[in-house]
Amino acid sequence: MKARNFRYIRPASLDHAYRILKDNGDDAVPIAGGQSLLAGLNMRLSAPKLVVDIGDLKELTGQSHAHGTVRLGALTRHGELLRSALVKRHVPLLARAATEIGHVAIRNRGTLGGSLAYADPAAELPACAVALDATLTLGSLAGEREVKAEDFFKGLFETDLMPGELIVAVKFPAMQASTSTGFAELSRRHGDFALVGLAAVATMRGDRIGTARLAYFGCVDRAKLARSVSAAITGLAVPLAGASAFEGAIGADLTPDDTPGLRADTKLRMATVLTRRVLNSLANRAAA
Ligand SMILES: Cc1cc2nc3c(=O)[nH]c(=O)nc-3n(C[C@H](O)[C@H](O)[C@H](O)COP(=O)(O)OP(=O)(O)OC[C@H]3O[C@@H](n4cnc5c(N)ncnc54)[C@H](O)[C@@H]3O)c2cc1C
């Protein structure tokens, strides 16, 4: 199947893009890397009259680090997350997660902003943004506003983006010496979307977990901050010895549905296994 006919425009500037999006309302949709949108257009899941190509806008690019914050432009490609020395040093969770996104061709085109805006519940980067307590900068003709990642994801493919708004950049707290991060996912084949995955950020006190933010993906309708599990693991020594209280907390945070080929109780079991793996990996990093 092929997409319905649409007009295509490449704005000259970010303000130009905002103007086009405002003037065309629901008829217009932005395209960045096109790795999700084009598939949707070809399957006729949506049929916009106008596709606004934001992929060349310099205002949406760039990587910087200042005052303990790393700012990445919305057009940062998944492949750049893998290769960037700044990302590897200050937000290594993003570089680790990017290894699991699709395949090389997808990572070369797909963007950070596109992944967050698309809000696939099984995508890696939304969960990383939530675990890292990232802040999104959203822009429109009305100006810019900031939204915490955990407030940005509203439901299945639903976000806080208002009509005419674009993700401009994402700000991540830079890793501190005491911060440790962990990541794991289970998928049927490498590069497939995750069946269940987990991104974790923890402040370590020796071999004990101080504060923690765990975000699961692939389990429920969005990247989900697991407050109960995060609280239950506070003070735990890693590697874990035997069964742990966090296992009971997982059910309080995650209430998955049965999906074709995967029952809800299996997802919870997989989430428990992944949590144990990720927590034990924090111990290795703390030791390093
Ligand atoms: C075969 C295949 C396998 C894949 N596997 C994975 C995977 O394992 N994990 C994973 O996470 N992803 C996967 N993807 C999706 C890929 O990561 C996409 O690149 C990403 O989801 C969207 O980024 P994009 O830049 O391509 O966005 P686009 O496809 O251009 O846009 C996606 C949506 O976001 C909107 N949008 C884009 N940029 C902005 C912005 N700055 N502000 C506001 N709205 C914006 C668009 O209007 C559109 O609605 C896969 C894709 C394919 C085709």
The ligand as an SDF file (V2000), in Angstrom:
LIG
                    3D

 53 58  0  0  0  0  0  0  0  0999 V2000
   11.7730   -1.4590   11.0680 C   0  0  0  0  0  0  0  0  0  0  0  0
   11.7510   -0.4540   12.1900 C   0  0  0  0  0  0  0  0  0  0  0  0
   12.1780   -0.8490   13.4460 C   0  0  0  0  0  0  0  0  0  0  0  0
   12.1740    0.0770   14.4990 C   0  0  0  0  0  0  0  0  0  0  0  0
   12.5970   -0.3490   15.7190 N   0  0  0  0  0  0  0  0  0  0  0  0
   12.5470    0.5150   16.7430 C   0  0  0  0  0  0  0  0  0  0  0  0
   12.9610    0.1140   18.0460 C   0  0  0  0  0  0  0  0  0  0  0  0
   13.3850   -1.0200   18.2860 O   0  0  0  0  0  0  0  0  0  0  0  0
   12.8810    1.0310   19.0390 N   0  0  0  0  0  0  0  0  0  0  0  0
   12.4140    2.3100   18.8210 C   0  0  0  0  0  0  0  0  0  0  0  0
   12.3380    3.0900   19.7610 O   0  0  0  0  0  0  0  0  0  0  0  0
   12.0420    2.7200   17.6100 N   0  0  0  0  0  0  0  0  0  0  0  0
   12.0960    1.8550   16.5680 C   0  0  0  0  0  0  0  0  0  0  0  0
   11.6920    2.2830   15.3390 N   0  0  0  0  0  0  0  0  0  0  0  0
   11.1820    3.6600   15.1880 C   0  0  0  0  0  0  0  0  0  0  0  0
   12.3260    4.6590   15.0110 C   0  0  0  0  0  0  0  0  0  0  0  0
   13.1060    4.7430   16.1650 O   0  0  0  0  0  0  0  0  0  0  0  0
   11.8220    6.0770   14.6910 C   0  0  0  0  0  0  0  0  0  0  0  0
   12.9000    6.7590   14.1970 O   0  0  0  0  0  0  0  0  0  0  0  0
   11.3100    6.9250   15.8070 C   0  0  0  0  0  0  0  0  0  0  0  0
   10.2850    6.2550   16.4700 O   0  0  0  0  0  0  0  0  0  0  0  0
   10.7100    8.2330   15.2710 C   0  0  0  0  0  0  0  0  0  0  0  0
   11.7130    9.1230   14.9300 O   0  0  0  0  0  0  0  0  0  0  0  0
   11.6860    9.8600   13.5090 P   0  0  0  0  0  0  0  0  0  0  0  0
   12.6370   10.9900   13.6010 O   0  0  0  0  0  0  0  0  0  0  0  0
   11.8890    8.8900   12.4290 O   0  0  0  0  0  0  0  0  0  0  0  0
   10.1970   10.4540   13.5050 O   0  0  0  0  0  0  0  0  0  0  0  0
    9.1620   10.5920   12.3050 P   0  0  0  0  0  0  0  0  0  0  0  0
    8.8170    9.2460   11.7730 O   0  0  0  0  0  0  0  0  0  0  0  0
    9.5990   11.6370   11.3490 O   0  0  0  0  0  0  0  0  0  0  0  0
    7.9230   11.1860   13.1310 O   0  0  0  0  0  0  0  0  0  0  0  0
    7.2600   10.3900   14.1050 C   0  0  0  0  0  0  0  0  0  0  0  0
    6.1510   11.2400   14.7390 C   0  0  0  0  0  0  0  0  0  0  0  0
    6.7280   12.2520   15.5450 O   0  0  0  0  0  0  0  0  0  0  0  0
    6.3540   13.5590   15.0540 C   0  0  0  0  0  0  0  0  0  0  0  0
    7.5580   14.3800   15.2120 N   0  0  0  0  0  0  0  0  0  0  0  0
    8.8050   14.1080   14.7280 C   0  0  0  0  0  0  0  0  0  0  0  0
    9.6770   15.0270   15.1920 N   0  0  0  0  0  0  0  0  0  0  0  0
    8.9700   15.8800   15.9600 C   0  0  0  0  0  0  0  0  0  0  0  0
    9.3130   17.0410   16.7340 C   0  0  0  0  0  0  0  0  0  0  0  0
   10.5860   17.5000   16.8300 N   0  0  0  0  0  0  0  0  0  0  0  0
    8.3320   17.6810   17.4060 N   0  0  0  0  0  0  0  0  0  0  0  0
    7.0490   17.2280   17.3660 C   0  0  0  0  0  0  0  0  0  0  0  0
    6.6630   16.1490   16.6610 N   0  0  0  0  0  0  0  0  0  0  0  0
    7.6200   15.4810   15.9690 C   0  0  0  0  0  0  0  0  0  0  0  0
    5.8790   13.3670   13.6320 C   0  0  0  0  0  0  0  0  0  0  0  0
    4.9100   14.3120   13.2600 O   0  0  0  0  0  0  0  0  0  0  0  0
    5.2740   11.9580   13.7130 C   0  0  0  0  0  0  0  0  0  0  0  0
    3.9600   12.0280   14.2390 O   0  0  0  0  0  0  0  0  0  0  0  0
   11.7120    1.3980   14.2700 C   0  0  0  0  0  0  0  0  0  0  0  0
   11.3080    1.8150   12.9910 C   0  0  0  0  0  0  0  0  0  0  0  0
   11.3180    0.8890   11.9580 C   0  0  0  0  0  0  0  0  0  0  0  0
   10.8820    1.3420   10.5920 C   0  0  0  0  0  0  0  0  0  0  0  0
  1  2  1  0
  2  3  1  0
  2 52  2  0
  3  4  2  0
  4  5  1  0
  4 50  1  0
  5  6  2  0
  6  7  1  0
  6 13  1  0
  7  8  2  0
  7  9  1  0
  9 10  1  0
 10 11  2  0
 10 12  1  0
 12 13  2  0
 13 14  1  0
 14 15  1  0
 14 50  1  0
 15 16  1  0
 16 17  1  0
 16 18  1  0
 18 19  1  0
 18 20  1  0
 20 21  1  0
 20 22  1  0
 22 23  1  0
 23 24  1  0
 24 25  2  0
 24 26  1  0
 24 27  1  0
 27 28  1  0
 28 29  2  0
 28 30  1  0
 28 31  1  0
 31 32  1  0
 32 33  1  0
 33 34  1  0
 33 48  1  0
 34 35  1  0
 35 36  1  0
 35 46  1  0
 36 37  1  0
 36 45  1  0
 37 38  2  0
 38 39  1  0
 39 40  1  0
 39 45  2  0
 40 41  1  0
 40 42  2  0
 42 43  1  0
 43 44  2  0
 44 45  1  0
 46 47  1  0
 46 48  1  0
 48 49  1  0
 50 51  2  0
 51 52  1  0
 52 53  1  0
M  END
$$$$
